[in-house]
Amino acid sequence: MRTTIIIEDALYEKFKSLAAKRKLSEFINQLLREKLEEEENRMLSKRMKEGYLATRRERRSLNEDWDSILAEDWE
């Protein structure tokens, strides 16, 4: 896909010197792949943490229920 982007002059100069040996498109695609993978991993970590915390709350609630049953002196 062809697209047009605007890059700050100073950033472009650094970019051009790093990407001189490769095509600029390849360099940009690689940077985007890496950044997208980083973001996906960050979002996955956030969802995993939220799931862990929800499960922990559920378990705590279940333990409290069992504690009240055990306190009734079941034999």
ABEGO torsion letter per residue (X at the ends): XBBBBBBBAAAAAAAAAAAAABBAAAAAAAAAAAAAAAAAAAAAAAAAAAAAAAAAAAAAAAAAAAAAAAAAGBX
